[in-house]
Amino acid sequence: MKFDPASQIQDLKQFGEFGDVNPCITDSATFTFMQAKTMVDTFQGKAEGCYLYSRHWNPSNKYLADAIAVMEGTEEGWVTASGMAAITCAILHICKAGDHIVSSITTYGGTFAFLQNYLPKFNITTSFVDITNIDEVGKAIQPNTKLIYTETMTNPLLQISDIPALANIANKHGIKLVVDNTFTPMMIAPARLGAHIVVYSLTKYVNGKNDCIAGAICSDKEFIDSMIDVNNGTAMLLGPALDPLRSSAILKNIHTLHLRMRQHSYNAQFLAEKFKKAGIKVVYPGLPEHPGHDTLKRIMNPSYGFGGMIAIDLVTSKQAAELMELMEMEDVGYLAVSLGYFKTLFSNSGKSTSSEVPEDVQHEMGLSEGLVRFSVGLDNDIERTWERIEGCLRKVGFLG
Ligand SMILES: *Cc1c(COP(=O)(O)O)cnc(C)c1O
């Protein structure tokens, strides 16, 4: 049977204490026991359905983690207080001093900074590669390499990772493939394509409201259990637990994610085609000339489209700034970082979300200083939005 993330979520049965259609919020840090022995068993992970302490597991967090795990088709999930917590804990759990990582050079700025600046103090080093060059990835593997790290759709140039091919390399070397799927929930299920660990910033599309920061790690039961082991689990010991009140809110938003992804994709495809027709240099994986178009078509789940992210090249950062200020004034959306919001957000990548990446590296990865990244919103009338954008482009002298 075909795997469909939205149907997986639809079939979840999660009730509250009184038959509530939404599960109850467990507003407790600790949990009581009637028998002392049950507490001992719970500590040893031997008491099914018992909770001990909310840094380890909280029922509200478990409901959300279960929903994300079924969406990804993994055995287990664990939710974190941020996307960065999910990423850093997963990596730190796999690597020890002296180990090596092979990572896509285009990643989220915070991830790049963690790999490049932070991990060397634990003597963990990273080789950065063009993740779409499978030969280069294979050649970068060393005897001490423990994982390959990538994003399904990389930020901000929207390169597409060939997950089955990367999984092949990882399996050949007995190492882990860790994939950040933040840009492409529902559209892609990396674990189904061979990724060993899937990490998320739920802050973006999954929650979709821009009202909180949250993350998730999905993998097999063995990996998740070992991450929350009381004696040496990285998540348990570093402690980035999500607030259960937030978990409960995010869980409700997951049930509309499929509809939102479809509308984000529809609107982005519409704008990308308009930009192209207007002669603007545009990056969108839904355009046939995008270098990742065919790869994405091969690995994507049908009917969610090519995603809600677009980048256009305004050549200079000054022109990018002018356009963004104008678009904010003309109600196209907001000049803000982040993505996956119901309104359109735009920012100049080189000066914002990728500013952790040194300018020479930005050049090397083909990131123009005038690159404006759009997270296209849920606009009901995207034609009307295009007319506004077109007016702004004309005013800054970018259209004849
Ligand atoms: C935002 C983002 C992150 C970091 O997530 P936070 O929730 O802000 O900690 C990681 N990866 C990608 C691709 C992101 O867009």
PDBQT file of the ligand as one rigid body, heavy atoms in Angstrom, charges set to zero:
ROOT
HETATM    1  C1  LIG A 501      14.733  27.057  11.452  1.00  0.00    +0.000 C 
HETATM    2  C2  LIG A 501      15.499  25.886  11.028  1.00  0.00    +0.000 A 
HETATM    3  C3  LIG A 501      16.257  25.161  11.943  1.00  0.00    +0.000 A 
HETATM    4  C4  LIG A 501      16.377  25.560  13.399  1.00  0.00    +0.000 C 
HETATM    5  O1  LIG A 501      15.172  25.400  14.066  1.00  0.00    +0.000 OA
HETATM    6  P1  LIG A 501      14.761  26.228  15.389  1.00  0.00    +0.000 P 
HETATM    7  O2  LIG A 501      13.396  25.697  15.676  1.00  0.00    +0.000 OA
HETATM    8  O3  LIG A 501      14.792  27.681  15.032  1.00  0.00    +0.000 OA
HETATM    9  O4  LIG A 501      15.759  25.892  16.433  1.00  0.00    +0.000 OA
HETATM   10  C5  LIG A 501      16.935  24.045  11.476  1.00  0.00    +0.000 A 
HETATM   11  N1  LIG A 501      16.884  23.666  10.196  1.00  0.00    +0.000 NA
HETATM   12  C6  LIG A 501      16.172  24.347   9.286  1.00  0.00    +0.000 A 
HETATM   13  C7  LIG A 501      16.156  23.877   7.873  1.00  0.00    +0.000 C 
HETATM   14  C8  LIG A 501      15.454  25.482   9.665  1.00  0.00    +0.000 A 
HETATM   15  O5  LIG A 501      14.765  26.164   8.746  1.00  0.00    +0.000 OA
ENDROOT
TORSDOF 0
